[in-house]
Amino acid sequence: MKRRIVKGVIFVGSLLLGAGVLGYLIYKEGWESIADSLIEFGPWPFVGFVALSLFNFVLYSWRWQLIVNAHIPKKERLSLGRVYLHRMAGFAVSYLTPAAQVGGEPVRIGMLMSDGVPAKKATSAVALDITIEMIAYITFIVAGVILAIVTGVDGDGSLIWIGVGLALALVALFSILIALAKGSYIVKKLVRTTRIDRVKRLDGLTSWFIETEQMMHTFVKGRSRLLLGVSLLAFVVIAFRVVEAFYIAFFFGITLSFAQAFLIATLPGIALLLPVPAGVGVFEGGFATVFGVLGVPLAAVAFALIIRLRDSIFITIGSIHAVRQGGGWLRELLVGKKKKR
């Protein structure tokens, strides 16, 4: 009960903080200026932006589909369309939680289980996907931080410490993959060291985690080409953010250099690593800071709104699928339990 209260306080507090930052930016830029910028952007360029993003989401989903289908027999493999909708459901939940990059993973596991994928295999597939995605995401941001330092954008040196922190996180993620490839089971060692397996109530849970880790090891060790392929897809998907930055700025009447587009695509992404639901305020603040430093005459709130409007379409699709798929799955579970009784 206390943990729920603490989590609730953190959630509300971070949301209010972000909303305060957003309110300040709107006040500073002015509603009229923001509205004029959005009108200038136009509806058809927005449709084009959504289409571009939907295509990019196909690559997102394809990467995960390759991982999922490697865990299950050929006859039970999922179609790209099915995985696409499951990915949308995960995106919707991730977007609305403080952990913007990983909050929707339990939903993705549930979606796979609703299609008959065993829980352990579903967990392994999602864990591998998010690990590879976070490696690509953090690498992308670290590259942006390095570029900012080299080009002199980082005036006060604060980005150096952020870069060091992200680099350490990147090393940790790579270490996990290397350990799995070598068969060095981290969870298994942790269980033995802490002796959690001796607790009878947790015996089933610890065994479940250990078996899931073994599945991840099998994937990493036995499918080096597939691992390389999904890793490349992860970097291509993240690199699309540079294309998006070019696209949005162009229809706002601004032509960016590659360095500007890269920094705009990377540095504000740090906000999504912070425990603020949907990065409210801090995401817009990230754009405002980068635009100011680079001298790009763009309205940060309007720029971010184009992205958020696109995201709202994704959230709607994902939420509808999660309710329809999840609701049917829960009904089947309840009916099955009643029959057993």
ZIHU-V826357 format. One record per backbone hydrogen bond with DSSP energy under -1.0 kcal/mol. NH is the residue of the N-H (numbers start at 1). CO is the residue of the C=O. E is the energy in kcal/mol with one decimal. If there is no record, write none. Layout:
# ZIHU-V826357
NH	CO	E
NH	CO	E
This chain:
# ZIHU-V826357
5	1	-1.9
6	2	-2.6
7	3	-2.8
8	4	-2.5
9	5	-2.5
10	6	-2.5
11	7	-2.6
12	8	-2.6
13	9	-2.9
14	10	-2.7
15	11	-2.1
16	12	-2.6
17	13	-2.2
18	14	-2.4
19	15	-2.6
20	16	-2.1
21	17	-1.9
22	18	-2.5
23	19	-2.7
24	20	-2.0
25	21	-2.2
26	22	-2.4
27	23	-2.3
28	24	-2.5
29	25	-2.7
30	26	-2.6
34	30	-2.1
35	31	-3.0
36	32	-2.7
37	33	-2.0
38	34	-2.1
39	35	-2.3
40	36	-2.3
41	37	-1.8
42	38	-1.7
47	43	-2.1
48	44	-2.4
49	45	-2.1
50	46	-2.5
51	47	-2.4
52	48	-2.3
53	49	-2.2
54	50	-2.6
55	51	-1.9
56	52	-1.9
57	53	-2.1
58	54	-1.0
59	55	-1.2
60	56	-1.9
61	57	-2.6
62	58	-2.7
63	59	-2.3
64	60	-1.7
65	61	-2.9
66	62	-2.4
67	63	-1.4
68	64	-3.0
69	65	-2.9
71	68	-1.8
76	73	-1.1
77	74	-1.2
83	79	-2.1
84	80	-2.5
85	81	-1.8
86	82	-2.0
87	83	-2.6
88	84	-1.9
89	85	-2.1
90	86	-2.1
91	87	-2.4
92	88	-2.4
93	89	-1.7
94	90	-2.6
95	91	-2.6
96	92	-1.1
97	94	-1.1
100	98	-1.5
103	99	-2.7
105	102	-1.4
108	104	-1.8
109	105	-2.3
110	106	-2.3
111	107	-2.6
112	108	-2.1
113	109	-2.4
114	110	-2.0
115	112	-1.0
116	113	-1.7
117	112	-2.2
122	118	-2.7
123	119	-2.5
124	120	-2.3
125	121	-2.5
126	122	-2.1
127	123	-2.9
128	124	-2.4
129	125	-1.8
130	126	-2.7
131	127	-1.9
132	128	-2.4
133	129	-2.4
134	130	-2.5
135	131	-1.9
136	132	-2.1
137	133	-2.8
138	134	-2.8
139	135	-2.3
140	136	-2.2
141	137	-2.0
142	138	-3.0
143	139	-2.4
144	140	-1.6
145	141	-2.5
146	142	-2.6
147	143	-2.3
148	144	-2.3
149	145	-2.2
150	146	-2.8
151	147	-2.5
153	148	-2.2
154	148	-1.3
155	153	-1.7
162	158	-1.4
163	159	-3.0
164	160	-2.3
165	161	-2.3
166	162	-2.6
167	163	-2.5
168	164	-2.1
169	165	-1.9
170	166	-2.3
171	167	-2.3
172	168	-2.1
173	169	-2.1
174	170	-2.4
175	171	-2.3
176	172	-1.7
177	173	-1.8
178	174	-2.6
179	175	-2.5
180	176	-2.3
181	177	-2.3
182	178	-2.0
184	179	-3.0
185	183	-1.1
189	185	-1.9
190	186	-2.4
191	187	-2.6
192	188	-2.2
193	189	-2.7
194	190	-2.5
195	191	-1.3
196	191	-1.2
198	195	-1.3
199	196	-2.0
202	199	-1.0
206	202	-2.8
207	203	-2.0
208	204	-1.8
209	205	-2.1
210	206	-2.3
211	207	-2.4
212	208	-1.9
213	209	-2.2
214	210	-1.8
215	211	-1.8
216	212	-1.9
217	213	-2.1
218	214	-2.1
219	215	-2.0
220	216	-2.5
221	217	-2.8
222	218	-2.2
223	219	-1.2
227	223	-2.5
228	224	-2.2
229	225	-2.4
230	226	-2.7
231	227	-1.8
232	228	-2.3
233	229	-2.1
234	230	-1.9
235	231	-1.8
236	232	-2.2
237	233	-2.6
238	234	-1.9
239	235	-2.3
241	238	-1.9
242	239	-1.5
244	240	-2.5
245	241	-2.1
246	242	-2.3
247	243	-2.6
248	244	-2.9
249	245	-2.2
250	246	-2.2
251	247	-1.7
253	250	-1.4
254	249	-2.9
261	257	-2.5
262	258	-2.7
263	259	-2.3
264	260	-2.5
265	261	-1.9
266	262	-1.3
267	263	-1.8
269	266	-1.4
270	267	-1.9
271	268	-1.5
273	270	-1.6
274	271	-1.3
276	274	-2.3
278	97	-1.0
279	276	-2.6
280	277	-1.9
282	280	-1.6
283	279	-2.9
285	281	-2.7
286	282	-1.9
287	283	-1.5
288	284	-2.4
289	285	-2.3
290	286	-2.3
291	287	-3.1
292	288	-2.0
293	289	-2.4
294	290	-2.6
295	291	-1.1
296	291	-2.1
298	296	-2.3
303	299	-2.5
304	300	-2.7
305	301	-2.3
306	302	-1.6
307	303	-1.2
308	304	-2.6
309	305	-2.9
310	306	-1.7
311	307	-2.5
312	308	-2.3
313	309	-1.1
314	310	-1.6
315	311	-2.9
316	312	-2.1
317	313	-2.2
318	314	-2.9
319	315	-2.8
320	316	-2.2
321	317	-2.1
322	318	-2.5
323	319	-2.4
324	320	-2.4
325	321	-3.1
326	322	-2.2
327	323	-2.1
328	324	-1.7
329	325	-2.1
330	326	-2.5
331	327	-2.1
332	328	-2.1
333	329	-2.1
334	330	-2.5
335	331	-2.6
336	332	-2.3
337	333	-2.2
338	334	-2.0
339	335	-2.1
340	336	-1.8
341	337	-1.6
